[in-house]
């Protein structure tokens, strides 16, 4: 029997938690704000009601206010979100021998050893959804498929509060009609480049020789072709020792305006720092990732003399690493921050002064 993988994705996680905490917000547009409500802040998350107005995560707050002026705006409460996530992940772990937390609100479960077929996998998924709804008053969407990529695409197919099953024999029927943007990691810019090759749907990718994609995208072309064909042997696994903590985001538009770039990076830094705190970890290496408009990707990193958990040190080193590229005329389309060289926080952390 082929693998049976679940991708569990919480629905509008941050905004749904805010609604749970305040019943008056039910059915209302809610926008969770990262940073001060006035000034250079961004949308960390938004409810489905707000999305109907065109609001999306990562959008400047001022733009969101113009699109949805009657929304309720809430400051991001990361401690609350992390606590809720921890309880949900504990629920999921009880239903599988192979578990992989992807982010604060999504995870993969390989349930091949726990079920005999997709019907049983669906039954398990409904049980999981019921437990989360009963204990946390939150809804989730689940994709069930023979690999991680298809499961992830499937979980987004019937949001919110849905279950989508894609058996091996129905994988191509499910994937082929979808626009290329449905493939994980294919953003607006990549989709535009694919369209230049006459590719609009996943079926169009399959019908192109792999070599054409490799010539245009390099190793990423192999990845795009494989996942379009439903090929993904990546195992579901959660290392006991976290090797790194990172977050990346594709900008709303390519830009070399560094005020915009730093504004996007600020919530990313906050997120990776909070994740190290929630895992009780110290880091020693701070890295950045930049992808330019021509898809050229670079990484830079700085290793400190000692481990730390300081948010200020992340900010200072990220800015220092980025200085090299601030005179670069090419626009930037994708940015990321990565913390590595991790170890458990076993003793009191040294003073910040030692790193400056």
C-alpha positions, 0 to 999 in steps of 0.5 A: 500500500502507498503512503497515506499522508494527512496535512492538517491546516488550521483555518485563519489561525490567528484571527480565529483565535481572536474570535474565540476569545471575543464572541462578539467578533463572530462573522465579523472581519478581523485583522491581526496587526504585527507592529503598531496600529499607526505607522509602518505595520503589516497584516499578520493574519486576517479572517475569511470575512476580511479576505473577501475585501482583498485583505491578505497577510503581509499587506501594509496596514494602511492598505488593509484599512482602505480595503476593509475600513470596518474591520476589527484590528487586534494586536498580534498575541503570539504567546496566546497563539503559541500556547494554542498551537502547542495543545493542537500539536499534542492532539495531532501527535497522538494520532500518528507515529510519524509527525512533522510540524511545519509551522505554528498552524500546520503539520503533516501526519503519516498515518500509513501504519494506523489505517488500512485505507483512505476511508479509515483515514477520512474517519480519523481526520473527522475525529481529529477535527472534532477533537480540535473543535471541541477542545480549542473551539477552532476549525481545521482543514485536512488534505489526505493524499499519497504524499506531502505535496498533494496533501498540502494542496488538498488541505486548501481545496475546501477551506474552511473546515473541509476534508479533501481526499486524493487517492493515488489513482485520482491524483492526476485528475485532481492536480491537472486542472489546477493553476500553477499557483496552487503548487507550494512555493510557486508565487506570482513571479514564478507563475509569470515566468511559467506563463512565458513558457505557455504554462498556465495549469499543472497539466501544461507543466506535465506536457512540457519536457522537463529539460525546458523547465530545467533550462529556465529554473535550474534545480527548481525546474526539476522540483516543479516538474516532479510535484506537478507529476505528483512525485514527492518521496519526502518523508514525514519526520520531526527531528528530535534536535531542531537543526534550524528555525527559519521563515521566508516570504515572497514580497507582494511586489518586487522592490529595491525600496529598503524601507519596504523590505525592512518592514516585511522582515520585522514580523519575520524576525519576531516570528523566528525569535518567538519560535526559538523561545517557545522551543526553549532554544539558544542560537549562534548563527543568524542567516538571511536569504534574498531572491532577486527578480531574476531568480538569483538567490543568495544567502549570508550568515554570521556566527556569534562567539556565543549562543544567545536568544536575543531578539535585538541581536537578530535585528542588528545582524540581519541589518548588517548582513543586508548592507552588502546588497543595499546598492544592488540595482536589481529588485528583490522578490523573496526574503528570509531569516534563518537561525541555526547552530541551536542548542537547548537553553539549559543555563542563564543566558549571558549578558547582551553586552558580550555580543556587542 
